[in-house]
Amino acid sequence: MNKKHRIYFIFFIAGFSMSPAMALTVGSKDIVPNKTIADEFIYSGMGCNGKNISPEIHWSGAPRETKSFAVTMYDPAAPTGSGFWHWIVYNIPASTQSLEKGWKSSGVNGVEVTSDFGIPQYGGPCPPPGKPHPYIFTIHALNTEKIELPAGATNAFARFMIEGATIKAANFKAFYGR
């Protein structure tokens, strides 16, 4: 190898070793960050007239050591003293990179935990009339293939287990008000 080729080779190798690691990102084809959530994804009940369909959620850039994922949707402005958990899905296989619009758990593709609506499925936004609320969608890359929860486990316990297994997380926020 001549001197000129050695220099190019060094720059080539340095470029690979000095490049930053890919960052975990999360997004949606259905919800634009920092914008209003469409009626299709809004709760149906309690004075809200949406279709209560879960939005498509996709992610990329998970750390190599990721063994599964969890997805959560949270309203920190709900008038409860502790916010409101709209959706919690865990044990999503590491090979998965999205949940399609209207996703439902089969037990193999992920497990839904009882939300603050009292049901183990997606519950769309339905804040009290007034100021719009923020809704935070988070992807959690986990260091375990399976989170084991006892029957009837609360969503607080599920979130505790998710947080304890989280290697990296990413989120985006959107809004809804009435």
Contacts in CASP RR format, 6 or more apart in sequence:
PFRMAT RR
TARGET T0000
AUTHOR 0000-0000-0000
METHOD contacts of the structure
MODEL  1
MNKKHRIYFIFFIAGFSMSPAMALTVGSKDIVPNKTIADEFIYSGMGCNG
KNISPEIHWSGAPRETKSFAVTMYDPAAPTGSGFWHWIVYNIPASTQSLE
KGWKSSGVNGVEVTSDFGIPQYGGPCPPPGKPHPYIFTIHALNTEKIELP
AGATNAFARFMIEGATIKAANFKAFYGR
1 9 0 8 1.000
21 63 0 8 1.000
22 60 0 8 1.000
22 61 0 8 1.000
23 61 0 8 1.000
23 170 0 8 1.000
24 59 0 8 1.000
24 60 0 8 1.000
24 61 0 8 1.000
24 62 0 8 1.000
24 63 0 8 1.000
24 139 0 8 1.000
24 141 0 8 1.000
24 168 0 8 1.000
24 169 0 8 1.000
24 170 0 8 1.000
25 59 0 8 1.000
25 60 0 8 1.000
25 61 0 8 1.000
25 170 0 8 1.000
26 57 0 8 1.000
26 58 0 8 1.000
26 59 0 8 1.000
26 137 0 8 1.000
26 138 0 8 1.000
26 139 0 8 1.000
26 170 0 8 1.000
26 171 0 8 1.000
26 172 0 8 1.000
27 33 0 8 1.000
27 57 0 8 1.000
27 58 0 8 1.000
27 59 0 8 1.000
27 137 0 8 1.000
27 172 0 8 1.000
28 55 0 8 1.000
28 56 0 8 1.000
28 57 0 8 1.000
28 58 0 8 1.000
28 137 0 8 1.000
28 172 0 8 1.000
29 55 0 8 1.000
29 56 0 8 1.000
29 58 0 8 1.000
29 101 0 8 1.000
30 38 0 8 1.000
30 40 0 8 1.000
30 41 0 8 1.000
30 55 0 8 1.000
30 56 0 8 1.000
30 101 0 8 1.000
31 37 0 8 1.000
31 38 0 8 1.000
31 41 0 8 1.000
31 55 0 8 1.000
31 137 0 8 1.000
31 172 0 8 1.000
31 174 0 8 1.000
32 174 0 8 1.000
33 172 0 8 1.000
33 173 0 8 1.000
33 174 0 8 1.000
34 172 0 8 1.000
34 173 0 8 1.000
34 174 0 8 1.000
34 175 0 8 1.000
35 174 0 8 1.000
35 175 0 8 1.000
36 132 0 8 1.000
36 174 0 8 1.000
36 175 0 8 1.000
36 176 0 8 1.000
36 177 0 8 1.000
37 55 0 8 1.000
37 125 0 8 1.000
37 135 0 8 1.000
37 174 0 8 1.000
37 175 0 8 1.000
37 176 0 8 1.000
39 49 0 8 1.000
39 50 0 8 1.000
39 51 0 8 1.000
40 50 0 8 1.000
40 51 0 8 1.000
40 53 0 8 1.000
41 50 0 8 1.000
41 51 0 8 1.000
41 52 0 8 1.000
41 53 0 8 1.000
41 54 0 8 1.000
41 55 0 8 1.000
41 124 0 8 1.000
41 125 0 8 1.000
42 48 0 8 1.000
42 49 0 8 1.000
42 50 0 8 1.000
42 51 0 8 1.000
42 52 0 8 1.000
42 124 0 8 1.000
42 125 0 8 1.000
42 126 0 8 1.000
42 176 0 8 1.000
43 50 0 8 1.000
43 52 0 8 1.000
43 117 0 8 1.000
43 123 0 8 1.000
43 124 0 8 1.000
43 125 0 8 1.000
43 126 0 8 1.000
44 50 0 8 1.000
44 51 0 8 1.000
44 52 0 8 1.000
45 126 0 8 1.000
46 126 0 8 1.000
47 126 0 8 1.000
48 124 0 8 1.000
48 125 0 8 1.000
48 126 0 8 1.000
48 178 0 8 1.000
52 122 0 8 1.000
52 123 0 8 1.000
52 124 0 8 1.000
53 101 0 8 1.000
53 102 0 8 1.000
53 122 0 8 1.000
54 87 0 8 1.000
54 99 0 8 1.000
54 101 0 8 1.000
54 102 0 8 1.000
54 103 0 8 1.000
54 121 0 8 1.000
54 122 0 8 1.000
54 123 0 8 1.000
55 101 0 8 1.000
55 102 0 8 1.000
55 137 0 8 1.000
56 98 0 8 1.000
56 99 0 8 1.000
56 100 0 8 1.000
56 101 0 8 1.000
56 102 0 8 1.000
56 103 0 8 1.000
57 71 0 8 1.000
57 98 0 8 1.000
57 99 0 8 1.000
57 137 0 8 1.000
57 139 0 8 1.000
58 97 0 8 1.000
58 98 0 8 1.000
58 99 0 8 1.000
59 69 0 8 1.000
59 97 0 8 1.000
59 98 0 8 1.000
59 139 0 8 1.000
59 170 0 8 1.000
60 97 0 8 1.000
62 69 0 8 1.000
62 94 0 8 1.000
62 141 0 8 1.000
62 168 0 8 1.000
63 141 0 8 1.000
63 167 0 8 1.000
63 168 0 8 1.000
65 143 0 8 1.000
65 167 0 8 1.000
66 94 0 8 1.000
66 141 0 8 1.000
66 142 0 8 1.000
66 143 0 8 1.000
66 167 0 8 1.000
66 168 0 8 1.000
67 94 0 8 1.000
67 142 0 8 1.000
67 143 0 8 1.000
67 144 0 8 1.000
67 145 0 8 1.000
68 90 0 8 1.000
68 91 0 8 1.000
68 92 0 8 1.000
68 93 0 8 1.000
68 94 0 8 1.000
68 142 0 8 1.000
68 144 0 8 1.000
68 145 0 8 1.000
68 146 0 8 1.000
68 147 0 8 1.000
69 92 0 8 1.000
69 93 0 8 1.000
69 94 0 8 1.000
69 96 0 8 1.000
69 139 0 8 1.000
69 140 0 8 1.000
69 141 0 8 1.000
69 142 0 8 1.000
70 88 0 8 1.000
70 89 0 8 1.000
70 90 0 8 1.000
70 91 0 8 1.000
70 92 0 8 1.000
70 139 0 8 1.000
70 140 0 8 1.000
70 142 0 8 1.000
70 147 0 8 1.000
70 162 0 8 1.000
70 166 0 8 1.000
71 87 0 8 1.000
71 88 0 8 1.000
71 89 0 8 1.000
71 92 0 8 1.000
71 99 0 8 1.000
71 137 0 8 1.000
71 138 0 8 1.000
71 139 0 8 1.000
71 140 0 8 1.000
72 85 0 8 1.000
72 87 0 8 1.000
72 88 0 8 1.000
72 89 0 8 1.000
72 136 0 8 1.000
72 137 0 8 1.000
72 138 0 8 1.000
72 140 0 8 1.000
72 159 0 8 1.000
72 162 0 8 1.000
73 85 0 8 1.000
73 86 0 8 1.000
73 87 0 8 1.000
73 88 0 8 1.000
73 122 0 8 1.000
73 123 0 8 1.000
73 124 0 8 1.000
73 135 0 8 1.000
73 136 0 8 1.000
73 137 0 8 1.000
73 138 0 8 1.000
74 83 0 8 1.000
74 84 0 8 1.000
74 85 0 8 1.000
74 86 0 8 1.000
74 135 0 8 1.000
74 136 0 8 1.000
74 138 0 8 1.000
75 83 0 8 1.000
75 84 0 8 1.000
75 86 0 8 1.000
75 125 0 8 1.000
75 127 0 8 1.000
75 133 0 8 1.000
75 134 0 8 1.000
75 135 0 8 1.000
75 136 0 8 1.000
76 83 0 8 1.000
76 134 0 8 1.000
76 136 0 8 1.000
77 83 0 8 1.000
77 127 0 8 1.000
77 131 0 8 1.000
77 133 0 8 1.000
77 134 0 8 1.000
78 84 0 8 1.000
78 116 0 8 1.000
78 127 0 8 1.000
78 133 0 8 1.000
79 128 0 8 1.000
80 116 0 8 1.000
83 116 0 8 1.000
84 116 0 8 1.000
85 115 0 8 1.000
85 116 0 8 1.000
85 155 0 8 1.000
85 159 0 8 1.000
86 115 0 8 1.000
86 116 0 8 1.000
86 117 0 8 1.000
86 122 0 8 1.000
86 123 0 8 1.000
86 124 0 8 1.000
86 125 0 8 1.000
86 135 0 8 1.000
87 112 0 8 1.000
87 115 0 8 1.000
87 121 0 8 1.000
87 122 0 8 1.000
87 123 0 8 1.000
87 124 0 8 1.000
88 112 0 8 1.000
88 113 0 8 1.000
88 115 0 8 1.000
88 155 0 8 1.000
88 158 0 8 1.000
88 159 0 8 1.000
88 162 0 8 1.000
89 99 0 8 1.000
89 103 0 8 1.000
89 105 0 8 1.000
89 110 0 8 1.000
89 111 0 8 1.000
89 112 0 8 1.000
89 113 0 8 1.000
90 110 0 8 1.000
90 111 0 8 1.000
90 113 0 8 1.000
90 142 0 8 1.000
90 147 0 8 1.000
90 158 0 8 1.000
90 161 0 8 1.000
90 162 0 8 1.000
91 107 0 8 1.000
91 110 0 8 1.000
91 111 0 8 1.000
91 145 0 8 1.000
91 146 0 8 1.000
91 147 0 8 1.000
92 99 0 8 1.000
92 109 0 8 1.000
92 110 0 8 1.000
93 108 0 8 1.000
93 109 0 8 1.000
93 110 0 8 1.000
94 145 0 8 1.000
96 109 0 8 1.000
102 122 0 8 1.000
103 109 0 8 1.000
103 122 0 8 1.000
104 121 0 8 1.000
105 111 0 8 1.000
105 112 0 8 1.000
105 120 0 8 1.000
105 121 0 8 1.000
112 120 0 8 1.000
112 121 0 8 1.000
112 122 0 8 1.000
113 120 0 8 1.000
113 149 0 8 1.000
113 153 0 8 1.000
113 155 0 8 1.000
113 158 0 8 1.000
114 120 0 8 1.000
114 152 0 8 1.000
114 154 0 8 1.000
114 155 0 8 1.000
115 121 0 8 1.000
115 122 0 8 1.000
115 123 0 8 1.000
115 155 0 8 1.000
116 155 0 8 1.000
117 123 0 8 1.000
125 133 0 8 1.000
125 135 0 8 1.000
125 176 0 8 1.000
125 177 0 8 1.000
126 178 0 8 1.000
127 133 0 8 1.000
127 176 0 8 1.000
127 177 0 8 1.000
127 178 0 8 1.000
129 177 0 8 1.000
129 178 0 8 1.000
130 177 0 8 1.000
130 178 0 8 1.000
131 177 0 8 1.000
132 175 0 8 1.000
132 176 0 8 1.000
132 177 0 8 1.000
133 175 0 8 1.000
133 176 0 8 1.000
133 177 0 8 1.000
134 173 0 8 1.000
134 174 0 8 1.000
134 175 0 8 1.000
135 173 0 8 1.000
135 174 0 8 1.000
135 175 0 8 1.000
135 176 0 8 1.000
136 171 0 8 1.000
136 172 0 8 1.000
136 173 0 8 1.000
137 171 0 8 1.000
137 172 0 8 1.000
137 173 0 8 1.000
137 174 0 8 1.000
138 169 0 8 1.000
138 170 0 8 1.000
138 171 0 8 1.000
139 169 0 8 1.000
139 170 0 8 1.000
139 171 0 8 1.000
140 162 0 8 1.000
140 163 0 8 1.000
140 165 0 8 1.000
140 166 0 8 1.000
140 168 0 8 1.000
140 169 0 8 1.000
141 166 0 8 1.000
141 167 0 8 1.000
141 168 0 8 1.000
141 169 0 8 1.000
142 162 0 8 1.000
142 165 0 8 1.000
142 166 0 8 1.000
142 167 0 8 1.000
143 165 0 8 1.000
143 166 0 8 1.000
143 167 0 8 1.000
144 165 0 8 1.000
147 158 0 8 1.000
147 161 0 8 1.000
147 162 0 8 1.000
147 165 0 8 1.000
149 157 0 8 1.000
149 158 0 8 1.000
149 161 0 8 1.000
END
